[in-house]
Amino acid sequence: MSTKSVLTGLQPSGALHLGNYFGSIVPNLELAEKHDKSIIFIADLHALNSIQDKKLLQEYVLDLATSLLACGLHPDKILMFKQSDVSAHSELSWILSTLTPMGLLERSHAYKDKKAKGQDATAGLFGYPILMAADILLYSPDFVPVGKDQKQHVEITRDLANKFNHIYGGTVLRSPEPVISEEVGVVPGIDGEKMSKSYNNTIPLFGTPKEIKKRVMQIVTDSKGVEEKKDPETCNIFALAKLYLSESELADLAKKYETGTIGYGDAKKLLFSAIEKYMTPMWTKYNELKQNPEYVLEVLEKASKTANIIANRQLEKVKKRVGLI
């Protein structure tokens, strides 16, 4: 195991789907397990930019924590806490904001993209990269795994750390290295586009087997009949099957496609069976945890105490540098 540290933040934005699992959760858990110190925090402060419903936000936070535990997050190996339980995030964010040029934020791709899509251009959305910088710099991680769309925010974090150190002297804030996964966000939805709630093309991660089977059977295909030869590499069913089947099983399925010995209906049933086999242990764990929310909240509370110790120690160094204490 590496002695390096890694930090990840995940926003609570609703029920998870297979794209979230394979595109984000699996890579993050695998990376966290490889390092001596690993943090995965639930970014509920960031979520306020898009969720203004108290009950809904609380439900999403609890469900995300429950889902991560069901997916294999071990609380004794990975520190999982709620961002808002550590007030140092907000305090360091303000201090960094006094150093942040407006132009740097105006060039943020995430801000420009969301504004273009019609999301309200609030100060919270505009200052998102500053809070993200605080999230990172409080824990001095070596690595921050992000998708391509978030790489710029890690670069902004590095810029702010360097600027702070230059102005106030020393190396109080440590610049992290982004870890970019080329696979993030490539899981196809039932229509072949990127799986996303905004496209309404998702397959739920923790839905009932009946719900999941219904979505699998809705996967879009061409109109070729059972006995017609099909190209597995252009089929949405086969693309999802790659996530679950072994190499030999995939080769067998591909041969059936190419020889016209399987129809799309049977291919969908085969895919659902593979999903069910793979996911049943996680479904069972998830349902058990749903019956015991007190345990999930206890995990978050315990971790927040540790996170506060780490974050406040770093914040104290910052406040001494700038003259607040």
C-alpha positions in Angstrom: 0.0 0.0 0.0 1.2 3.5 -0.9 2.1 5.9 1.9 0.6 8.7 -0.2 -2.9 10.2 0.5 -5.9 10.7 -1.7 -9.0 12.8 -1.4 -12.4 12.7 -3.3 -15.6 14.6 -2.9 -18.9 13.3 -4.1 -22.1 15.4 -4.4 -25.4 14.0 -3.1 -27.6 14.5 -6.1 -30.1 11.7 -6.0 -30.3 7.9 -6.5 -27.2 6.4 -8.0 -27.2 4.6 -11.3 -24.8 2.2 -13.0 -22.9 5.0 -14.6 -22.1 6.6 -11.2 -21.0 3.2 -9.9 -18.6 2.2 -12.7 -17.6 5.7 -13.7 -16.9 7.1 -10.3 -17.5 5.0 -7.2 -15.5 1.9 -8.3 -12.4 3.9 -9.5 -12.5 6.1 -6.3 -12.8 3.1 -4.0 -10.0 1.2 -5.8 -7.7 4.2 -5.6 -8.5 4.9 -2.0 -7.7 1.3 -1.1 -4.3 1.6 -2.6 -3.2 4.5 -0.3 -2.4 4.7 3.3 -4.6 7.8 3.9 -7.9 8.1 2.0 -10.8 10.5 2.3 -14.1 10.5 0.6 -16.4 13.3 1.7 -20.0 14.0 0.9 -20.1 17.5 -0.7 -23.4 18.7 0.7 -22.3 22.4 0.7 -21.7 22.2 -3.0 -25.0 20.5 -3.5 -26.8 23.6 -2.2 -26.1 25.2 -5.6 -28.7 22.9 -7.1 -30.8 21.6 -4.2 -32.9 24.0 -2.2 -35.1 21.4 -0.5 -34.1 20.6 3.1 -35.7 17.2 3.3 -34.5 16.2 -0.2 -30.9 17.2 0.6 -30.9 15.2 3.8 -32.3 12.1 2.0 -29.7 12.4 -0.7 -26.9 12.7 1.8 -28.0 9.6 3.8 -28.6 7.6 0.6 -25.2 8.4 -0.8 -23.5 7.4 2.5 -25.6 4.2 2.6 -24.7 3.5 -1.1 -21.0 3.9 -0.6 -21.0 1.6 2.4 -23.0 -1.0 0.4 -20.5 -0.7 -2.5 -17.7 -1.7 -0.2 -16.4 1.5 1.5 -14.7 0.4 4.8 -15.0 3.1 7.4 -11.9 1.8 9.1 -9.8 2.3 6.0 -11.5 5.3 4.3 -12.6 8.5 6.1 -16.1 9.3 5.0 -17.7 12.4 6.4 -20.2 15.2 5.6 -18.6 18.4 4.3 -20.9 20.6 6.3 -19.9 18.9 9.6 -16.4 20.5 9.2 -16.8 24.3 9.4 -13.1 24.8 8.4 -14.2 24.2 4.8 -16.3 27.4 4.7 -13.7 29.4 6.7 -10.8 28.6 4.5 -12.9 29.2 1.4 -13.5 32.8 2.5 -9.8 33.3 3.2 -8.9 31.9 -0.3 -11.6 34.1 -1.9 -9.7 37.2 -0.8 -6.9 36.1 -3.0 -8.8 34.8 -6.0 -8.9 37.0 -9.1 -12.3 37.4 -10.7 -10.9 36.5 -14.1 -9.8 33.1 -12.8 -13.4 32.2 -11.8 -14.9 33.7 -15.0 -12.7 31.2 -17.0 -14.1 28.2 -15.1 -15.5 25.7 -17.5 -18.1 24.4 -15.0 -19.5 27.9 -14.3 -19.7 28.7 -18.0 -21.3 25.4 -18.9 -23.9 25.5 -16.2 -24.8 29.1 -16.9 -25.2 28.2 -20.6 -27.6 25.4 -19.6 -29.8 27.9 -17.8 -28.7 27.3 -14.2 -28.9 30.5 -12.0 -25.6 32.3 -12.0 -25.4 32.6 -8.2 -22.4 33.6 -6.2 -22.2 30.0 -4.9 -21.9 28.6 -8.4 -19.4 31.3 -9.3 -17.3 30.6 -6.2 -17.5 26.8 -6.5 -13.8 26.4 -7.4 -12.8 28.3 -4.3 -14.7 26.0 -1.9 -13.3 23.0 -3.8 -9.8 24.4 -3.3 -10.6 24.7 0.5 -11.9 21.1 0.5 -8.6 19.9 -0.9 -6.1 22.1 0.8 -7.3 21.4 4.3 -6.2 17.8 4.1 -3.0 18.2 2.0 -3.6 15.1 -0.2 -1.1 13.9 -2.7 -3.7 13.0 -5.3 -7.2 14.1 -6.2 -9.0 11.8 -8.6 -11.3 13.8 -10.9 -13.0 13.6 -14.3 -11.7 15.7 -17.2 -14.4 18.4 -16.5 -12.9 18.9 -12.9 -9.3 19.0 -13.9 -9.4 22.8 -14.2 -10.6 23.1 -10.7 -7.6 21.2 -9.3 -5.4 23.5 -11.4 -7.2 26.5 -9.7 -6.5 24.9 -6.4 -2.8 24.6 -7.2 -2.8 28.3 -8.3 -4.4 29.4 -5.1 -2.0 27.4 -2.9 1.0 28.8 -4.7 -0.4 32.4 -4.5 -1.1 32.0 -0.7 2.4 30.6 -0.1 4.0 33.4 -2.2 2.1 36.2 -0.4 2.4 34.9 3.2 5.6 32.9 2.9 6.4 29.3 3.6 4.6 26.2 2.2 1.5 26.1 4.4 -0.7 25.0 1.5 0.4 22.0 -0.4 -0.4 21.6 -4.1 -2.1 18.3 -5.0 -1.8 16.3 -8.2 -4.9 15.5 -10.2 -5.5 11.9 -11.2 -7.5 11.8 -14.4 -9.4 8.6 -15.3 -10.1 8.3 -19.0 -13.0 5.9 -18.2 -15.0 8.3 -16.1 -18.4 9.0 -17.7 -18.3 6.5 -20.6 -20.9 4.1 -19.3 -23.7 4.1 -21.9 -27.3 4.6 -20.9 -30.3 2.6 -22.3 -30.3 4.9 -25.4 -26.5 4.6 -26.1 -25.7 8.1 -24.9 -23.7 8.7 -21.7 -25.7 7.4 -18.8 -27.1 10.5 -17.0 -30.2 11.5 -15.0 -30.5 14.5 -17.2 -31.1 12.2 -20.2 -33.5 9.9 -18.4 -31.5 7.0 -19.7 -30.3 5.4 -16.5 -30.4 2.0 -14.9 -30.6 2.4 -11.1 -27.9 1.0 -8.9 -30.1 0.1 -6.0 -33.6 -0.2 -7.6 -35.6 -3.4 -7.1 -34.8 -6.3 -9.5 -38.1 -5.6 -11.1 -37.3 -2.0 -11.7 -33.9 -2.8 -13.0 -35.1 -5.5 -15.4 -37.7 -3.2 -16.8 -35.0 -0.6 -17.6 -32.7 -3.3 -19.1 -35.6 -4.5 -21.4 -36.0 -0.9 -22.6 -32.4 -0.7 -24.0 -32.6 0.7 -27.5 -31.4 -1.6 -30.4 -31.8 -1.7 -34.1 -34.5 -3.7 -35.8 -32.6 -6.8 -36.8 -34.3 -10.1 -36.1 -33.0 -13.2 -34.2 -31.4 -14.9 -37.2 -29.8 -11.8 -38.7 -26.1 -11.2 -38.1 -25.4 -8.3 -35.7 -22.4 -6.2 -34.8 -21.7 -6.5 -31.0 -19.5 -3.4 -31.0 -22.4 -1.2 -32.1 -25.0 -2.7 -29.7 -26.0 -0.9 -26.4 -26.7 -4.2 -24.7 -23.2 -5.6 -25.5 -21.6 -2.3 -24.3 -23.2 -2.8 -20.9 -22.5 -6.5 -20.9 -18.7 -5.7 -21.0 -19.1 -4.4 -17.4 -20.3 -7.7 -16.1 -19.3 -10.6 -18.2 -16.0 -12.4 -18.3 -13.9 -12.5 -21.4 -15.0 -16.0 -22.3 -18.7 -15.0 -21.7 -18.3 -11.9 -23.9 -16.6 -13.9 -26.6 -19.5 -16.4 -26.6 -22.1 -13.6 -26.7 -20.2 -11.9 -29.6 -20.1 -15.1 -31.6 -23.9 -15.5 -31.1 -24.4 -11.9 -32.4 -22.2 -12.5 -35.4 -23.8 -15.8 -36.3 -27.4 -14.7 -35.8 -28.1 -17.2 -33.0 -29.4 -14.8 -30.4 -32.1 -12.1 -30.4 -31.9 -8.8 -28.6 -34.6 -9.9 -26.2 -32.6 -12.9 -25.0 -29.4 -10.7 -24.9 -31.2 -8.3 -22.6 -32.3 -11.2 -20.3 -28.7 -12.5 -20.2 -27.5 -8.9 -19.3 -30.0 -8.6 -16.5 -29.0 -12.0 -15.1 -25.4 -10.9 -15.1 -26.3 -7.6 -13.4 -28.4 -9.5 -10.8 -25.6 -12.0 -10.0 -23.0 -9.2 -9.7 -25.2 -6.8 -7.7 -27.1 -9.1 -5.3 -24.5 -8.9 -2.5 -24.6 -5.1 -2.7 -28.4 -4.9 -3.0 -28.6 -7.1 0.2 -26.1 -4.9 2.1 -27.9 -1.7 0.9 -31.3 -3.0 2.1 -29.8 -3.9 5.5 -28.3 -0.5 5.9 -31.5 1.2 4.9 -33.1 -0.5 7.9 -30.3 0.8 10.2 -29.8 4.5 9.3 -28.5 5.1 12.8 -25.4 3.1 12.0 -24.8 5.1 8.8 -25.2 8.4 10.6 -22.8 7.1 13.3 -20.2 6.4 10.7 -20.4 10.0 9.4 -20.4 11.5 12.8 -17.3 9.5 14.0 -15.4 10.4 10.8 -16.3 14.1 11.1 -14.6 14.2 14.5 -11.4 13.0 12.9 -11.8 15.3 9.9 -12.3 18.3 12.2 -9.0 17.5 14.0 -7.1 17.4 10.7 -8.8 20.4 9.1 -8.7 22.6 12.1 -5.0 21.9 12.5 -4.4 23.1 9.0 -6.8 26.1 9.3 -4.9 27.2 12.4 -1.7 27.4 10.4 -3.4 29.5 7.8 -5.0 31.8 10.3 -1.6 32.4 12.0 0.0 33.2 8.6 -2.6 35.8 7.6 -2.8 37.4 11.1 -6.2 36.2 12.3 -4.6 34.6 15.4 
